[in-house]
């Protein structure tokens, strides 16, 4: 699906950051062409978009690390087929950043002007069981802290990592893990320049609900989506631009976010589903149950219709509304036309962060823990955490 089609499905005609990118592109090209980059988690949807934004500006060196070997292979094929080659060093490495192999890789080189960390466990689904939840903590918090410390040791000029809009007044464990990550960033910002970005949903990114629409059609399966949840969306290309702008132009402790305007409006997943099916040549047929939808997919497509199940959300972790900042955060909305910036002073509690890390490590050392143990530690470090386990998860729905 091309950029124009994605924009149409999320209700826009123009790229969100086009004016800002055009205004600053000469400076971006100059800085990128003189710099070396490490992109961690570079084979995911956002990571690939970031790699392309850097690559097309001819960097001196760009190394891409990701645990997903197949996605890395496709990234290289994609870049060679669309952008070609650069004069500098472009290489990919299929590594887990929590591994000793990654540590050896960093020791062998490790010298980058900019380190961008796009790795994350981003799904609310990942917080259902205590084991995947613990992995989320490792990836979103402790691996981030580890790679920052490595960047400090190697005199990296700037460290960027991606946060989420769900870190603002979090209601799920994923958003809370990113909020805690931001606290660790504040702690390390005394030793290295750090910036980040809070995102809207990236339309049709790998594993997203919108991406599943493609999968459902290819597998002749009905489409399911919530009818009552409205979200902001950016395209994959825009996600790459947002990260690059924050990485290059963000001051220490800045958090970039898309400005709310007529250009970035709320839309429901079910509305996008109807548009998507129309683009594919089908009319959405609304069903009343999973059974009906699964049965009708055998016959309706031949009649130009596709069965859909649109329901109200009733699962744990879904936020009723989206926000990129809280009322207590200081904003700069004048520097860019489509980008806002949260301006942070150094603010963190060493004792809290150390206690959180020690408590999580004790749970892992024991080798046995439950979700309640972890949730309790989250509440200690985020006292106003608005988490409520409804006892039902996305894995229990179609």
Secondary structure, 3 states (H helix, E strand, C coil): CCHHHHHHHCCCCCCCCHHHHHHHHHHHHHHHHCCEEEEECCCCHHHHHHHHHHHCCCCCEEEEEECCHHHHHHHHHHHHHHCCCCCCEEEEEECCCCCHHHHHHHHHCCCCCEEEECCCCCCHHHHCCHHHHHHHHHHHHHHHHHHHHHHHHCCCCEEEEECCHHHCCCCCHHHHHHHHHHHHHHHHCCCCEEEEEECCEECCCCCCHHHHHHHHHHCCCCEEEECCCEECEECHHHHHHHHHHHHHHCCCCEEEEECCECCECCEEHHHHHHHHHHHCCCEEEECCCHHHHHHHCCCHHHHCEEEEEEECCCCCCCCCCCCCCCCCCEEECCCCCCEEEEECCCCCCHHHHHHHHHHHHHHHHHCCCCHHHHHHHHHHHCCCCCCCCCCCCHHHCC
